């Protein structure tokens, strides 16, 4: 009877250990499953962000392409040349450089005018100060003398 009781106790002990082992393994599987779900969600968010960025960039490329076409159309029509509006890149670079030079020249002229006007203002201020000093001296000459 003792042998049977020991055998039953051993089997129950083994059953309990197996149950504990199964519970522990199920907990590990649950944790691993949650980690995989989080990784999947992060990957899906990253894919969505990349898709949005791609769409935005494609939209910008289309917008810049349209802007380029419009600018080329305006520049081609304004020159009055019979090139059907097609020019090389060098043409546009040279044209931009010429416009930049013209703007630089205009800016230099405006700077010279400003400097001249500033010199004139300083001269007028000095003249006005001198005039005030002479006027004050002239007023003092008409002041009554103190007869003490």
VMD Tcl script that draws the C-alpha trace (Angstrom):
set ca {
  {0.00 0.00 0.00}
  {2.92 2.31 0.76}
  {4.35 1.66 -2.68}
  {1.04 2.53 -4.30}
  {0.73 5.67 -2.15}
  {4.30 6.68 -3.09}
  {3.54 6.01 -6.74}
  {0.29 8.07 -6.56}
  {2.12 10.84 -4.70}
  {4.92 10.79 -7.32}
  {2.41 10.90 -10.16}
  {0.49 13.75 -8.52}
  {3.78 15.58 -7.93}
  {4.75 15.00 -11.57}
  {1.30 16.21 -12.71}
  {1.67 19.36 -10.58}
  {5.16 20.03 -11.98}
  {3.90 19.54 -15.53}
  {0.96 21.89 -14.86}
  {3.37 24.51 -13.45}
  {5.65 24.06 -16.43}
  {2.71 24.45 -18.84}
  {1.48 27.61 -17.07}
  {4.97 29.08 -17.19}
  {5.32 28.23 -20.89}
  {1.89 29.75 -21.66}
  {2.95 32.94 -19.87}
  {6.16 33.06 -21.97}
  {4.14 32.53 -25.16}
  {1.74 35.32 -24.15}
  {4.61 37.74 -23.49}
  {6.31 36.80 -26.78}
  {3.01 37.27 -28.62}
  {2.59 40.75 -27.14}
  {6.15 41.68 -28.16}
  {5.47 40.48 -31.72}
  {2.23 42.49 -31.84}
  {4.07 45.63 -30.68}
  {6.79 45.09 -33.30}
  {4.15 44.58 -35.98}
  {2.37 47.79 -34.95}
  {5.64 49.75 -34.99}
  {6.51 48.36 -38.44}
  {3.03 49.21 -39.71}
  {3.31 52.78 -38.35}
  {6.72 53.16 -40.00}
  {5.34 51.85 -43.31}
  {2.43 54.29 -43.09}
  {4.81 57.20 -42.37}
  {7.01 56.21 -45.32}
  {3.97 56.02 -47.59}
  {2.85 59.50 -46.50}
  {6.32 60.93 -47.05}
  {6.44 59.33 -50.50}
  {3.07 60.84 -51.40}
  {4.15 64.27 -50.14}
  {7.39 64.14 -52.10}
  {5.62 63.03 -55.27}
  {3.22 65.94 -54.83}
  {6.16 68.35 -54.39}
  {7.88 66.95 -57.49}
  {4.70 67.43 -59.50}
  {4.29 70.96 -58.18}
  {7.91 71.87 -58.99}
  {7.58 70.30 -62.43}
  {4.49 72.40 -63.15}
  {6.22 75.51 -61.84}
  {9.24 74.80 -64.06}
  {6.99 74.35 -67.10}
  {5.20 77.63 -66.35}
  {8.47 79.54 -65.88}
  {9.92 78.08 -69.07}
  {6.77 79.09 -70.90}
  {6.92 82.66 -69.61}
  {10.62 83.08 -70.30}
  {10.33 81.57 -73.77}
  {7.42 83.79 -74.78}
  {8.92 87.02 -73.44}
  {12.07 86.90 -75.57}
  {10.34 86.92 -78.94}
  {12.75 84.30 -80.31}
  {11.57 81.52 -82.62}
  {12.90 78.58 -80.60}
  {9.42 77.27 -79.79}
  {10.12 78.18 -76.16}
  {12.98 75.67 -75.80}
  {16.35 76.85 -74.49}
  {19.28 75.11 -72.97}
  {20.04 75.20 -69.28}
  {23.04 77.45 -70.00}
  {20.68 80.02 -71.53}
  {18.70 80.26 -68.30}
  {21.85 80.35 -66.17}
  {23.26 83.21 -68.27}
  {19.94 85.04 -68.22}
  {19.71 84.72 -64.42}
  {23.31 85.95 -64.07}
  {22.54 88.98 -66.25}
  {19.46 89.79 -64.20}
  {21.47 89.40 -61.00}
  {24.15 91.78 -62.36}
  {21.50 94.34 -63.31}
  {19.96 94.15 -59.84}
  {23.43 94.46 -58.27}
  {24.14 97.57 -60.37}
  {20.81 99.12 -59.36}
  {21.54 98.31 -55.72}
  {24.96 99.97 -55.96}
  {23.40 103.09 -57.48}
  {20.83 103.24 -54.70}
  {23.61 102.83 -52.10}
  {25.49 105.77 -53.62}
  {22.36 107.91 -53.56}
  {21.73 106.98 -49.92}
  {25.30 107.81 -48.91}
  {25.11 111.17 -50.72}
  {21.81 111.99 -49.01}
  {23.29 111.02 -45.61}
  {26.29 113.34 -46.20}
  {23.93 116.17 -47.14}
  {21.84 115.59 -44.01}
  {24.97 115.67 -41.79}
  {26.11 118.90 -43.47}
  {22.68 120.47 -42.98}
  {22.67 119.41 -39.31}
  {26.10 121.02 -38.79}
  {24.94 124.19 -40.55}
  {21.79 124.30 -38.43}
  {23.80 123.86 -35.20}
  {26.17 126.64 -36.28}
  {23.20 128.88 -37.13}
  {21.61 128.23 -33.72}
  {24.90 129.13 -31.98}
  {25.26 132.40 -33.93}
  {21.60 133.21 -33.35}
  {22.02 132.66 -29.60}
  {25.04 135.00 -29.60}
  {23.09 137.59 -31.56}
  {20.19 137.40 -29.10}
  {22.60 137.93 -26.20}
  {23.95 141.09 -27.81}
  {20.44 142.62 -27.57}
  {19.96 141.61 -23.94}
  {19.94 144.52 -21.51}
  {23.19 145.02 -19.64}
  {23.28 144.34 -15.93}
  {24.08 147.69 -14.14}
  {25.00 146.53 -10.69}
}
mol new
graphics top color blue
foreach p $ca { graphics top sphere $p radius 0.5 }
foreach p [lrange $ca 0 end-1] q [lrange $ca 1 end] { graphics top cylinder $p $q radius 0.2 }
display resetview
